[in-house]
Amino acid sequence: MRIKRAWSKFEPMVPSSRYAWHFIRSNKIDHKLPAFLVGGLWLSRLNMFKDPWEGKLPNANLGLLNKWMGPEDTEAVLAQYEKAAATGYACCWHLSDSHPDPAMWTKSNLGNKHDSIVLRSSYDLLRAALGSLVAKSGDGPLHIGEVQYRDHPDPEADSLPEFQTLEVAFSVNKEHSYQKELRVFLTTTWGAAAEALASKTNPWEGPLVPPELIHGKMPTAPAELRDSIPKPVQLGEAIVPTITPRAFIDQILVGYRVNHQRRDKLMAMLQKAGLDDRVEIELAP
């Protein structure tokens, strides 16, 4: 086991795959798709992901911290990573050179056995569409890159570079390696991020990032929720950078098990958004 010292800026890994796919289960279309269609990219807070290793240091790093630091210093370091996960937001895409990998269709939280739709984009399209937010320096606000899969539970595995929260945000436990993930990650509180985000808005003309986050505090729920804005956005559980749908969605693939009622509703939504010409219905086997 060895520690890696890295004081240089974070460099996301540019993928070689041609396409990036984002899965939306058919029973979540009403919840998630409208944010894309009104001109936004849905990013969820990292510490709300189901994988317990998301945003956490691998055991190899924890072993080194406990070996080289006292309990109070170790606790302070871990608190920085917890803060980064609580104030960072991610959108996950599946990389491939053609259609999504069959393994992605089988997962209940992704392809849901072909009862899902999949938005197709690419690294280049996403980077171009999000250009005003893409990091010009090492500390943010927005980074796009392929995630690295590691054996987080193994204390003998190679450690991540120390004091690099962005490296941790792009490091995923290897049990998810079938996802071949491209990640769009936005950090809200570190370095130049706060300055870059203060004037940005979401598709509902509100602030992109809750003001409390920019000042290093966790957001609080508003006194009254508005029906016109998704609840997770109002609670600070998701943020939605403004982005033109036709600029980054070049195909919508509809799984063959999406029922006709949901398919008809989907087509009406896409027609209203001017994206119905980009639909492909998956053929049943």
Protein Blocks (a to p, Z undefined) as FASTA:
>chain_A
ZZdddfbdcdddddfbfbdcddddfklmmmmmmmmmnopacdddfklpfblkgopacfkl
mmmmmmmpcfklmmmmmmmmmmmmmmcccddddddfbdcdfklmmpmklnnnoiacdddd
dfklmmmmmmmmocfbfnbjbdcdddddddfklmkbccddehilklmmmpccfklmmnop
adddddfkgojlmmmmmmpccfkopafbafklmnopacdddfbdcfkbcfklmnopaccd
dddfklmmcbdcddfklcfklmmmmmmmmmmnopmmmcccdddZZ
